[in-house]
Amino acid sequence: HGKSGLARLGLSVHFTAPKIDPGFSGRIRLEMFNSGPFVLELQLGMEICVIMVDRLGKAAKQVYQGKFKGQ
């Protein structure tokens, strides 16, 4: 989820694929889009989002087997 301070400036973070499926392995790609009127300069180490982890109530019936597995 994006940080609200940057969202107020127009930065949308991870808006097309907001979840990571059980069983996914690989790098998590962070999708960003600036819909605001300002040019935003992101700095290395800048906190631009948070990741939320939910515990499943039971084991997943099927784990991720899509084309991005292991990327």
All heavy atoms as a GROMACS GRO file, in nm:
protein
  545
    1HIS      N    1   0.085  -0.118   0.000
    1HIS     CA    2   0.000   0.000   0.000
    1HIS      C    3   0.089   0.124   0.000
    1HIS      O    4   0.190   0.127   0.068
    1HIS     CB    5  -0.090   0.002   0.123
    1HIS     CG    6  -0.187  -0.111   0.128
    1HIS    ND1    7  -0.298  -0.117   0.048
    1HIS    CD2    8  -0.188  -0.223   0.203
    1HIS    CE1    9  -0.364  -0.228   0.075
    1HIS    NE2   10  -0.300  -0.295   0.168
    2GLY      N   11   0.050   0.222  -0.078
    2GLY     CA   12   0.127   0.345  -0.084
    2GLY      C   13   0.114   0.428   0.042
    2GLY      O   14   0.020   0.414   0.119
    3LYS      N   15   0.212   0.513   0.064
    3LYS     CA   16   0.211   0.603   0.178
    3LYS      C   17   0.121   0.722   0.146
    3LYS      O   18   0.125   0.776   0.036
    3LYS     CB   19   0.352   0.651   0.209
    3LYS     CG   20   0.451   0.538   0.237
    3LYS     CD   21   0.432   0.478   0.372
    3LYS     CE   22   0.522   0.548   0.469
    3LYS     NZ   23   0.524   0.491   0.600
    4SER      N   24   0.042   0.765   0.242
    4SER     CA   25  -0.059   0.868   0.216
    4SER      C   26   0.001   1.004   0.179
    4SER      O   27  -0.056   1.076   0.099
    4SER     CB   28  -0.154   0.882   0.335
    4SER     OG   29  -0.082   0.925   0.450
    5GLY      N   30   0.116   1.037   0.234
    5GLY     CA   31   0.177   1.166   0.202
    5GLY      C   32   0.211   1.177   0.054
    5GLY      O   33   0.187   1.280  -0.010
    6LEU      N   34   0.265   1.070  -0.002
    6LEU     CA   35   0.297   1.070  -0.145
    6LEU      C   36   0.170   1.054  -0.229
    6LEU      O   37   0.162   1.108  -0.339
    6LEU     CB   38   0.397   0.959  -0.177
    6LEU     CG   39   0.538   0.982  -0.125
    6LEU    CD1   40   0.624   0.858  -0.141
    6LEU    CD2   41   0.602   1.101  -0.195
    7ALA      N   42   0.073   0.982  -0.178
    7ALA     CA   43  -0.054   0.966  -0.251
    7ALA      C   44  -0.122   1.102  -0.268
    7ALA      O   45  -0.182   1.129  -0.372
    7ALA     CB   46  -0.145   0.870  -0.177
    8ARG      N   47  -0.112   1.186  -0.169
    8ARG     CA   48  -0.171   1.321  -0.178
    8ARG      C   49  -0.105   1.405  -0.287
    8ARG      O   50  -0.164   1.498  -0.340
    8ARG     CB   51  -0.162   1.392  -0.044
    8ARG     CG   52  -0.258   1.335   0.058
    8ARG     CD   53  -0.251   1.413   0.190
    8ARG     NE   54  -0.345   1.361   0.285
    8ARG     CZ   55  -0.318   1.270   0.378
    8ARG    NH1   56  -0.195   1.221   0.388
    8ARG    NH2   57  -0.411   1.227   0.461
    9LEU      N   58   0.020   1.370  -0.321
    9LEU     CA   59   0.090   1.438  -0.429
    9LEU      C   60   0.062   1.375  -0.565
    9LEU      O   61   0.102   1.429  -0.667
    9LEU     CB   62   0.241   1.438  -0.402
    9LEU     CG   63   0.288   1.511  -0.277
    9LEU    CD1   64   0.436   1.489  -0.255
    9LEU    CD2   65   0.255   1.660  -0.287
   10GLY      N   66  -0.004   1.258  -0.565
   10GLY     CA   67  -0.042   1.193  -0.690
   10GLY      C   68   0.023   1.059  -0.716
   10GLY      O   69  -0.003   0.998  -0.819
   11LEU      N   70   0.109   1.010  -0.625
   11LEU     CA   71   0.178   0.883  -0.649
   11LEU      C   72   0.089   0.766  -0.610
   11LEU      O   73   0.051   0.750  -0.495
   11LEU     CB   74   0.308   0.876  -0.571
   11LEU     CG   75   0.394   0.753  -0.598
   11LEU    CD1   76   0.444   0.751  -0.742
   11LEU    CD2   77   0.511   0.746  -0.502
   12SER      N   78   0.057   0.683  -0.708
   12SER     CA   79  -0.017   0.559  -0.684
   12SER      C   80   0.083   0.445  -0.686
   12SER      O   81   0.166   0.436  -0.776
   12SER     CB   82  -0.122   0.536  -0.793
   12SER     OG   83  -0.219   0.638  -0.790
   13VAL      N   84   0.075   0.357  -0.588
   13VAL     CA   85   0.170   0.246  -0.576
   13VAL      C   86   0.095   0.115  -0.577
   13VAL      O   87   0.000   0.096  -0.502
   13VAL     CB   88   0.253   0.259  -0.447
   13VAL    CG1   89   0.347   0.141  -0.431
   13VAL    CG2   90   0.332   0.389  -0.448
   14HIS      N   91   0.138   0.023  -0.663
   14HIS     CA   92   0.088  -0.114  -0.670
   14HIS      C   93  -0.064  -0.119  -0.684
   14HIS      O   94  -0.134  -0.179  -0.605
   14HIS     CB   95   0.134  -0.191  -0.547
   14HIS     CG   96   0.169  -0.333  -0.579
   14HIS    ND1   97   0.268  -0.366  -0.666
   14HIS    CD2   98   0.116  -0.449  -0.537
   14HIS    CE1   99   0.276  -0.497  -0.675
   14HIS    NE2  100   0.185  -0.551  -0.599
   15PHE      N  101  -0.114  -0.057  -0.787
   15PHE     CA  102  -0.258  -0.043  -0.804
   15PHE      C  103  -0.319  -0.146  -0.898
   15PHE      O  104  -0.439  -0.166  -0.899
   15PHE     CB  105  -0.294   0.098  -0.852
   15PHE     CG  106  -0.217   0.140  -0.972
   15PHE    CD1  107  -0.268   0.123  -1.099
   15PHE    CD2  108  -0.092   0.197  -0.959
   15PHE    CE1  109  -0.195   0.161  -1.211
   15PHE    CE2  110  -0.019   0.235  -1.070
   15PHE     CZ  111  -0.070   0.216  -1.196
   16THR      N  112  -0.239  -0.217  -0.978
   16THR     CA  113  -0.296  -0.313  -1.073
   16THR      C  114  -0.292  -0.457  -1.021
   16THR      O  115  -0.366  -0.541  -1.068
   16THR     CB  116  -0.224  -0.309  -1.209
   16THR    OG1  117  -0.087  -0.343  -1.189
   16THR    CG2  118  -0.236  -0.173  -1.273
   17ALA      N  119  -0.204  -0.484  -0.928
   17ALA     CA  120  -0.192  -0.620  -0.872
   17ALA      C  121  -0.169  -0.607  -0.721
   17ALA      O  122  -0.057  -0.618  -0.674
   17ALA     CB  123  -0.078  -0.695  -0.938
   18PRO      N  124  -0.276  -0.582  -0.646
   18PRO     CA  125  -0.257  -0.546  -0.505
   18PRO      C  126  -0.231  -0.661  -0.409
   18PRO      O  127  -0.225  -0.640  -0.291
   18PRO     CB  128  -0.390  -0.478  -0.471
   18PRO     CG  129  -0.488  -0.545  -0.560
   18PRO     CD  130  -0.414  -0.572  -0.688
   19LYS      N  131  -0.213  -0.783  -0.460
   19LYS     CA  132  -0.186  -0.894  -0.369
   19LYS      C  133  -0.079  -0.985  -0.426
   19LYS      O  134  -0.054  -0.987  -0.546
   19LYS     CB  135  -0.312  -0.974  -0.339
   19LYS     CG  136  -0.366  -1.052  -0.457
   19LYS     CD  137  -0.491  -1.130  -0.417
   19LYS     CE  138  -0.546  -1.207  -0.532
   19LYS     NZ  139  -0.466  -1.319  -0.576
   20ILE      N  140  -0.016  -1.059  -0.337
   20ILE     CA  141   0.084  -1.158  -0.375
   20ILE      C  142   0.023  -1.293  -0.340
   20ILE      O  143  -0.012  -1.318  -0.225
   20ILE     CB  144   0.216  -1.135  -0.300
   20ILE    CG1  145   0.268  -0.994  -0.332
   20ILE    CG2  146   0.319  -1.241  -0.338
   20ILE    CD1  147   0.372  -0.945  -0.236
   21ASP      N  148   0.009  -1.379  -0.437
   21ASP     CA  149  -0.059  -1.507  -0.416
   21ASP      C  150   0.025  -1.604  -0.335
   21ASP      O  151   0.149  -1.604  -0.343
   21ASP     CB  152  -0.091  -1.571  -0.551
   21ASP     CG  153  -0.194  -1.492  -0.629
   21ASP    OD1  154  -0.300  -1.464  -0.572
   21ASP    OD2  155  -0.168  -1.460  -0.747
   22PRO      N  156  -0.041  -1.692  -0.256
   22PRO     CA  157   0.032  -1.796  -0.184
   22PRO      C  158   0.113  -1.881  -0.282
   22PRO      O  159   0.067  -1.914  -0.390
   22PRO     CB  160  -0.080  -1.880  -0.121
   22PRO     CG  161  -0.198  -1.790  -0.114
   22PRO     CD  162  -0.186  -1.699  -0.233
   23GLY      N  163   0.236  -1.911  -0.244
   23GLY     CA  164   0.321  -1.993  -0.329
   23GLY      C  165   0.405  -1.915  -0.428
   23GLY      O  166   0.491  -1.972  -0.495
   24PHE      N  167   0.383  -1.784  -0.439
   24PHE     CA  168   0.463  -1.704  -0.533
   24PHE      C  169   0.608  -1.702  -0.485
   24PHE      O  170   0.635  -1.687  -0.366
   24PHE     CB  171   0.411  -1.561  -0.543
   24PHE     CG  172   0.497  -1.474  -0.629
   24PHE    CD1  173   0.485  -1.478  -0.767
   24PHE    CD2  174   0.591  -1.390  -0.574
   24PHE    CE1  175   0.566  -1.400  -0.848
   24PHE    CE2  176   0.672  -1.311  -0.653
   24PHE     CZ  177   0.659  -1.316  -0.791
   25SER      N  178   0.700  -1.715  -0.577
   25SER     CA  179   0.841  -1.698  -0.545
   25SER      C  180   0.902  -1.609  -0.653
   25SER      O  181   0.864  -1.616  -0.768
   25SER     CB  182   0.913  -1.833  -0.541
   25SER     OG  183   0.908  -1.895  -0.668
   26GLY      N  184   0.991  -1.524  -0.613
   26GLY     CA  185   1.053  -1.432  -0.708
   26GLY      C  186   1.054  -1.292  -0.651
   26GLY      O  187   1.017  -1.269  -0.537
   27ARG      N  188   1.095  -1.199  -0.733
   27ARG     CA  189   1.099  -1.058  -0.691
   27ARG      C  190   0.960  -0.998  -0.700
   27ARG      O  191   0.887  -1.023  -0.796
   27ARG     CB  192   1.194  -0.978  -0.779
   27ARG     CG  193   1.337  -1.016  -0.759
   27ARG     CD  194   1.425  -0.931  -0.847
   27ARG     NE  195   1.562  -0.969  -0.826
   27ARG     CZ  196   1.660  -0.881  -0.809
   27ARG    NH1  197   1.635  -0.753  -0.814
   27ARG    NH2  198   1.782  -0.922  -0.789
   28ILE      N  199   0.927  -0.919  -0.602
   28ILE     CA  200   0.800  -0.846  -0.604
   28ILE      C  201   0.824  -0.717  -0.682
   28ILE      O  202   0.911  -0.637  -0.648
   28ILE     CB  203   0.752  -0.815  -0.462
   28ILE    CG1  204   0.732  -0.944  -0.384
   28ILE    CG2  205   0.624  -0.733  -0.466
   28ILE    CD1  206   0.712  -0.924  -0.236
   29ARG      N  207   0.749  -0.698  -0.790
   29ARG     CA  208   0.762  -0.578  -0.871
   29ARG      C  209   0.667  -0.472  -0.818
   29ARG      O  210   0.549  -0.497  -0.797
   29ARG     CB  211   0.727  -0.607  -1.017
   29ARG     CG  212   0.810  -0.717  -1.078
   29ARG     CD  213   0.954  -0.677  -1.090
   29ARG     NE  214   1.032  -0.786  -1.146
   29ARG     CZ  215   1.162  -0.784  -1.154
   29ARG    NH1  216   1.229  -0.681  -1.111
   29ARG    NH2  217   1.226  -0.886  -1.206
   30LEU      N  218   0.720  -0.355  -0.797
   30LEU     CA  219   0.640  -0.245  -0.744
   30LEU      C  220   0.598  -0.155  -0.860
   30LEU      O  221   0.683  -0.098  -0.930
   30LEU     CB  222   0.722  -0.166  -0.642
   30LEU     CG  223   0.648  -0.060  -0.564
   30LEU    CD1  224   0.532  -0.120  -0.484
   30LEU    CD2  225   0.743   0.011  -0.471
   31GLU      N  226   0.470  -0.146  -0.882
   31GLU     CA  227   0.416  -0.064  -0.991
   31GLU      C  228   0.382   0.074  -0.935
   31GLU      O  229   0.316   0.085  -0.832
   31GLU     CB  230   0.291  -0.130  -1.048
   31GLU     CG  231   0.319  -0.269  -1.100
   31GLU     CD  232   0.199  -0.360  -1.090
   31GLU    OE1  233   0.103  -0.326  -1.018
   31GLU    OE2  234   0.202  -0.466  -1.154
   32MET      N  235   0.428   0.177  -1.004
   32MET     CA  236   0.403   0.314  -0.959
   32MET      C  237   0.354   0.399  -1.075
   32MET      O  238   0.394   0.377  -1.190
   32MET     CB  239   0.531   0.375  -0.901
   32MET     CG  240   0.581   0.304  -0.779
   32MET     SD  241   0.728   0.381  -0.710
   32MET     CE  242   0.852   0.329  -0.828
   33PHE      N  243   0.270   0.496  -1.043
   33PHE     CA  244   0.218   0.588  -1.143
   33PHE      C  245   0.198   0.723  -1.078
   33PHE      O  246   0.139   0.733  -0.970
   33PHE     CB  247   0.085   0.536  -1.199
   33PHE     CG  248   0.023   0.628  -1.300
   33PHE    CD1  249   0.074   0.637  -1.428
   33PHE    CD2  250  -0.086   0.706  -1.266
   33PHE    CE1  251   0.018   0.722  -1.521
   33PHE    CE2  252  -0.143   0.792  -1.358
   33PHE     CZ  253  -0.091   0.800  -1.486
   34ASN      N  254   0.246   0.827  -1.142
   34ASN     CA  255   0.229   0.962  -1.090
   34ASN      C  256   0.114   1.028  -1.165
   34ASN      O  257   0.126   1.063  -1.282
   34ASN     CB  258   0.357   1.043  -1.108
   34ASN     CG  259   0.346   1.183  -1.052
   34ASN    OD1  260   0.246   1.219  -0.993
   34ASN    ND2  261   0.450   1.262  -1.069
   35SER      N  262   0.001   1.042  -1.098
   35SER     CA  263  -0.115   1.106  -1.159
   35SER      C  264  -0.131   1.252  -1.115
   35SER      O  265  -0.229   1.316  -1.148
   35SER     CB  266  -0.243   1.028  -1.124
   35SER     OG  267  -0.261   1.026  -0.983
   36GLY      N  268  -0.035   1.300  -1.039
   36GLY     CA  269  -0.043   1.437  -0.989
   36GLY      C  270   0.022   1.538  -1.082
   36GLY      O  271   0.085   1.502  -1.182
   37PRO      N  272   0.009   1.664  -1.048
   37PRO     CA  273   0.064   1.771  -1.132
   37PRO      C  274   0.212   1.799  -1.106
   37PRO      O  275   0.271   1.883  -1.174
   37PRO     CB  276  -0.021   1.892  -1.091
   37PRO     CG  277  -0.056   1.866  -0.948
   37PRO     CD  278  -0.073   1.716  -0.938
   38PHE      N  279   0.273   1.728  -1.010
   38PHE     CA  280   0.411   1.756  -0.972
   38PHE      C  281   0.506   1.648  -1.020
   38PHE      O  282   0.470   1.530  -1.027
   38PHE     CB  283   0.423   1.764  -0.819
   38PHE     CG  284   0.323   1.855  -0.754
   38PHE    CD1  285   0.216   1.802  -0.684
   38PHE    CD2  286   0.334   1.993  -0.766
   38PHE    CE1  287   0.123   1.884  -0.624
   38PHE    CE2  288   0.241   2.076  -0.708
   38PHE     CZ  289   0.135   2.021  -0.636
   39VAL      N  290   0.628   1.686  -1.051
   39VAL     CA  291   0.734   1.589  -1.076
   39VAL      C  292   0.782   1.543  -0.940
   39VAL      O  293   0.814   1.625  -0.853
   39VAL     CB  294   0.851   1.653  -1.156
   39VAL    CG1  295   0.967   1.557  -1.166
   39VAL    CG2  296   0.804   1.697  -1.293
   40LEU      N  297   0.781   1.413  -0.917
   40LEU     CA  298   0.824   1.358  -0.789
   40LEU      C  299   0.961   1.294  -0.804
   40LEU      O  300   0.983   1.213  -0.892
   40LEU     CB  301   0.724   1.255  -0.739
   40LEU     CG  302   0.581   1.305  -0.719
   40LEU    CD1  303   0.489   1.190  -0.680
   40LEU    CD2  304   0.576   1.415  -0.616
   41GLU      N  305   1.052   1.330  -0.717
   41GLU     CA  306   1.186   1.272  -0.720
   41GLU      C  307   1.196   1.173  -0.604
   41GLU      O  308   1.190   1.212  -0.488
   41GLU     CB  309   1.293   1.380  -0.704
   41GLU     CG  310   1.432   1.327  -0.714
   41GLU     CD  311   1.538   1.435  -0.709
   41GLU    OE1  312   1.509   1.548  -0.753
   41GLU    OE2  313   1.648   1.406  -0.662
   42LEU      N  314   1.208   1.046  -0.638
   42LEU     CA  315   1.219   0.943  -0.536
   42LEU      C  316   1.366   0.918  -0.506
   42LEU      O  317   1.448   0.911  -0.596
   42LEU     CB  318   1.151   0.814  -0.584
   42LEU     CG  319   1.005   0.827  -0.624
   42LEU    CD1  320   0.950   0.693  -0.671
   42LEU    CD2  321   0.921   0.884  -0.511
   43GLN      N  322   1.397   0.905  -0.380
   43GLN     CA  323   1.535   0.885  -0.336
   43GLN      C  324   1.555   0.741  -0.291
   43GLN      O  325   1.463   0.679  -0.239
   43GLN     CB  326   1.567   0.979  -0.219
   43GLN     CG  327   1.548   1.126  -0.249
   43GLN     CD  328   1.651   1.179  -0.345
   43GLN    OE1  329   1.766   1.136  -0.344
   43GLN    NE2  330   1.612   1.273  -0.428
   44LEU      N  331   1.675   0.689  -0.308
   44LEU     CA  332   1.710   0.556  -0.261
   44LEU      C  333   1.686   0.549  -0.110
   44LEU      O  334   1.727   0.638  -0.036
   44LEU     CB  335   1.857   0.526  -0.292
   44LEU     CG  336   1.908   0.388  -0.251
   44LEU    CD1  337   1.834   0.279  -0.328
   44LEU    CD2  338   2.057   0.378  -0.276
   45GLY      N  339   1.614   0.447  -0.067
   45GLY     CA  340   1.584   0.430   0.075
   45GLY      C  341   1.460   0.502   0.122
   45GLY      O  342   1.422   0.490   0.238
   46MET      N  343   1.396   0.576   0.034
   46MET     CA  344   1.276   0.652   0.070
   46MET      C  345   1.160   0.555   0.095
   46MET      O  346   1.141   0.460   0.021
   46MET     CB  347   1.241   0.745  -0.048
   46MET     CG  348   1.132   0.840  -0.023
   46MET     SD  349   1.122   0.946  -0.173
   46MET     CE  350   1.001   1.061  -0.119
   47GLU      N  351   1.086   0.578   0.202
   47GLU     CA  352   0.972   0.493   0.234
   47GLU      C  353   0.853   0.537   0.150
   47GLU      O  354   0.791   0.640   0.176
   47GLU     CB  355   0.941   0.500   0.382
   47GLU     CG  356   1.053   0.442   0.466
   47GLU     CD  357   1.024   0.446   0.615
   47GLU    OE1  358   0.914   0.489   0.655
   47GLU    OE2  359   1.112   0.406   0.691
   48ILE      N  360   0.821   0.457   0.047
   48ILE     CA  361   0.712   0.494  -0.044
   48ILE      C  362   0.592   0.402  -0.031
   48ILE      O  363   0.487   0.430  -0.086
   48ILE     CB  364   0.760   0.497  -0.190
   48ILE    CG1  365   0.814   0.362  -0.232
   48ILE    CG2  366   0.863   0.606  -0.212
   48ILE    CD1  367   0.844   0.351  -0.379
   49CYS      N  368   0.608   0.290   0.041
   49CYS     CA  369   0.496   0.198   0.056
   49CYS      C  370   0.517   0.108   0.177
   49CYS      O  371   0.624   0.108   0.238
   49CYS     CB  372   0.479   0.113  -0.069
   49CYS     SG  373   0.615  -0.001  -0.099
   50VAL      N  374   0.414   0.034   0.210
   50VAL     CA  375   0.422  -0.068   0.316
   50VAL      C  376   0.369  -0.198   0.258
   50VAL      O  377   0.285  -0.197   0.168
   50VAL     CB  378   0.342  -0.028   0.442
   50VAL    CG1  379   0.399   0.095   0.508
   50VAL    CG2  380   0.196  -0.007   0.410
   51ILE      N  381   0.420  -0.308   0.306
   51ILE     CA  382   0.367  -0.438   0.265
   51ILE      C  383   0.291  -0.496   0.384
   51ILE      O  384   0.338  -0.490   0.497
   51ILE     CB  385   0.479  -0.533   0.217
   51ILE    CG1  386   0.419  -0.660   0.160
   51ILE    CG2  387   0.579  -0.562   0.326
   51ILE    CD1  388   0.518  -0.746   0.084
   52MET      N  389   0.173  -0.546   0.355
   52MET     CA  390   0.089  -0.604   0.459
   52MET      C  391   0.082  -0.754   0.435
   52MET      O  392   0.059  -0.798   0.323
   52MET     CB  393  -0.050  -0.543   0.455
   52MET     CG  394  -0.048  -0.393   0.481
   52MET     SD  395  -0.209  -0.316   0.468
   52MET     CE  396  -0.290  -0.385   0.610
   53VAL      N  397   0.103  -0.832   0.540
   53VAL     CA  398   0.102  -0.977   0.530
   53VAL      C  399  -0.016  -1.029   0.611
   53VAL      O  400  -0.030  -0.998   0.729
   53VAL     CB  401   0.234  -1.038   0.584
   53VAL    CG1  402   0.232  -1.188   0.576
   53VAL    CG2  403   0.353  -0.980   0.508
   54ASP      N  404  -0.102  -1.106   0.545
   54ASP     CA  405  -0.216  -1.167   0.611
   54ASP      C  406  -0.191  -1.316   0.629
   54ASP      O  407  -0.143  -1.383   0.539
   54ASP     CB  408  -0.344  -1.148   0.527
   54ASP     CG  409  -0.384  -1.002   0.514
   54ASP    OD1  410  -0.373  -0.928   0.614
   54ASP    OD2  411  -0.427  -0.962   0.405
   55ARG      N  412  -0.227  -1.366   0.744
   55ARG     CA  413  -0.215  -1.510   0.770
   55ARG      C  414  -0.340  -1.579   0.716
   55ARG      O  415  -0.452  -1.534   0.741
   55ARG     CB  416  -0.203  -1.535   0.920
   55ARG     CG  417  -0.182  -1.681   0.956
   55ARG     CD  418  -0.176  -1.699   1.106
   55ARG     NE  419  -0.076  -1.614   1.167
   55ARG     CZ  420   0.046  -1.653   1.201
   55ARG    NH1  421   0.083  -1.777   1.178
   55ARG    NH2  422   0.130  -1.570   1.256
   56LEU      N  423  -0.320  -1.686   0.642
   56LEU     CA  424  -0.432  -1.763   0.591
   56LEU      C  425  -0.491  -1.846   0.706
   56LEU      O  426  -0.418  -1.896   0.790
   56LEU     CB  427  -0.389  -1.857   0.479
   56LEU     CG  428  -0.335  -1.790   0.352
   56LEU    CD1  429  -0.286  -1.897   0.254
   56LEU    CD2  430  -0.442  -1.705   0.288
   57GLY      N  431  -0.621  -1.862   0.707
   57GLY     CA  432  -0.686  -1.943   0.809
   57GLY      C  433  -0.658  -2.091   0.792
   57GLY      O  434  -0.662  -2.168   0.888
   58LYS      N  435  -0.627  -2.132   0.671
   58LYS     CA  436  -0.591  -2.271   0.642
   58LYS      C  437  -0.501  -2.270   0.519
   58LYS      O  438  -0.487  -2.170   0.451
   58LYS     CB  439  -0.715  -2.356   0.619
   58LYS     CG  440  -0.806  -2.307   0.508
   58LYS     CD  441  -0.931  -2.392   0.500
   58LYS     CE  442  -1.024  -2.335   0.394
   58LYS     NZ  443  -1.144  -2.412   0.380
   59ALA      N  444  -0.442  -2.384   0.491
   59ALA     CA  445  -0.350  -2.393   0.376
   59ALA      C  446  -0.424  -2.362   0.246
   59ALA      O  447  -0.542  -2.397   0.230
   59ALA     CB  448  -0.289  -2.532   0.369
   60ALA      N  449  -0.356  -2.297   0.155
   60ALA     CA  450  -0.414  -2.265   0.024
   60ALA      C  451  -0.442  -2.394  -0.053
   60ALA      O  452  -0.360  -2.486  -0.052
   60ALA     CB  453  -0.320  -2.176  -0.055
   61LYS      N  454  -0.557  -2.401  -0.118
   61LYS     CA  455  -0.591  -2.520  -0.198
   61LYS      C  456  -0.502  -2.529  -0.321
   61LYS      O  457  -0.470  -2.635  -0.370
   61LYS     CB  458  -0.738  -2.514  -0.241
   61LYS     CG  459  -0.834  -2.535  -0.129
   61LYS     CD  460  -0.976  -2.532  -0.179
   61LYS     CE  461  -1.073  -2.551  -0.064
   61LYS     NZ  462  -1.212  -2.549  -0.109
   62GLN      N  463  -0.464  -2.413  -0.373
   62GLN     CA  464  -0.379  -2.410  -0.492
   62GLN      C  465  -0.282  -2.294  -0.476
   62GLN      O  466  -0.321  -2.184  -0.438
   62GLN     CB  467  -0.464  -2.391  -0.617
   62GLN     CG  468  -0.386  -2.390  -0.744
   62GLN     CD  469  -0.477  -2.380  -0.866
   62GLN    OE1  470  -0.597  -2.398  -0.856
   62GLN    NE2  471  -0.420  -2.351  -0.979
   63VAL      N  472  -0.154  -2.318  -0.504
   63VAL     CA  473  -0.056  -2.211  -0.494
   63VAL      C  474  -0.030  -2.152  -0.633
   63VAL      O  475  -0.064  -2.212  -0.734
   63VAL     CB  476   0.076  -2.261  -0.431
   63VAL    CG1  477   0.053  -2.304  -0.287
   63VAL    CG2  478   0.139  -2.371  -0.511
   64TYR      N  479   0.032  -2.039  -0.635
   64TYR     CA  480   0.058  -1.967  -0.760
   64TYR      C  481   0.142  -2.050  -0.857
   64TYR      O  482   0.249  -2.099  -0.821
   64TYR     CB  483   0.129  -1.835  -0.729
   64TYR     CG  484   0.154  -1.752  -0.851
   64TYR    CD1  485   0.052  -1.678  -0.909
   64TYR    CD2  486   0.279  -1.748  -0.912
   64TYR    CE1  487   0.075  -1.600  -1.022
   64TYR    CE2  488   0.302  -1.672  -1.026
   64TYR     CZ  489   0.199  -1.599  -1.080
   64TYR     OH  490   0.221  -1.524  -1.192
   65GLN      N  491   0.092  -2.065  -0.978
   65GLN     CA  492   0.164  -2.137  -1.083
   65GLN      C  493   0.170  -2.054  -1.212
   65GLN      O  494   0.192  -2.108  -1.318
   65GLN     CB  495   0.095  -2.272  -1.113
   65GLN     CG  496   0.098  -2.369  -0.997
   65GLN     CD  497   0.238  -2.414  -0.961
   65GLN    OE1  498   0.324  -2.430  -1.047
   65GLN    NE2  499   0.262  -2.431  -0.833
   66GLY      N  500   0.149  -1.923  -1.201
   66GLY     CA  501   0.143  -1.837  -1.319
   66GLY      C  502   0.275  -1.814  -1.387
   66GLY      O  503   0.382  -1.862  -1.343
   67LYS      N  504   0.272  -1.735  -1.491
   67LYS     CA  505   0.389  -1.713  -1.575
   67LYS      C  506   0.500  -1.633  -1.508
   67LYS      O  507   0.612  -1.630  -1.556
   67LYS     CB  508   0.348  -1.646  -1.707
   67LYS     CG  509   0.291  -1.507  -1.691
   67LYS     CD  510   0.252  -1.451  -1.828
   67LYS     CE  511   0.189  -1.314  -1.815
   67LYS     NZ  512   0.152  -1.261  -1.945
   68PHE      N  513   0.471  -1.570  -1.397
   68PHE     CA  514   0.574  -1.489  -1.328
   68PHE      C  515   0.641  -1.562  -1.215
   68PHE      O  516   0.725  -1.506  -1.146
   68PHE     CB  517   0.512  -1.359  -1.278
   68PHE     CG  518   0.450  -1.276  -1.388
   68PHE    CD1  519   0.314  -1.254  -1.391
   68PHE    CD2  520   0.527  -1.224  -1.491
   68PHE    CE1  521   0.255  -1.180  -1.491
   68PHE    CE2  522   0.470  -1.151  -1.593
   68PHE     CZ  523   0.333  -1.128  -1.594
   69LYS      N  524   0.606  -1.688  -1.190
   69LYS     CA  525   0.666  -1.763  -1.081
   69LYS      C  526   0.816  -1.777  -1.103
   69LYS      O  527   0.861  -1.813  -1.210
   69LYS     CB  528   0.602  -1.901  -1.070
   69LYS     CG  529   0.652  -1.978  -0.949
   69LYS     CD  530   0.572  -2.102  -0.924
   69LYS     CE  531   0.620  -2.165  -0.795
   69LYS     NZ  532   0.518  -2.242  -0.730
   70GLY      N  533   0.891  -1.749  -0.999
   70GLY     CA  534   1.036  -1.764  -1.004
   70GLY      C  535   1.110  -1.652  -1.075
   70GLY      O  536   1.230  -1.660  -1.094
   71GLN      N  537   1.038  -1.549  -1.115
   71GLN     CA  538   1.104  -1.439  -1.187
   71GLN      C  539   1.193  -1.359  -1.097
   71GLN      O  540   1.164  -1.334  -0.986
   71GLN     CB  541   0.997  -1.345  -1.245
   71GLN     CG  542   1.001  -1.339  -1.390
   71GLN     CD  543   0.906  -1.232  -1.444
   71GLN    OE1  544   0.851  -1.150  -1.374
   71GLN    NE2  545   0.888  -1.235  -1.572
   0.00000   0.00000   0.00000
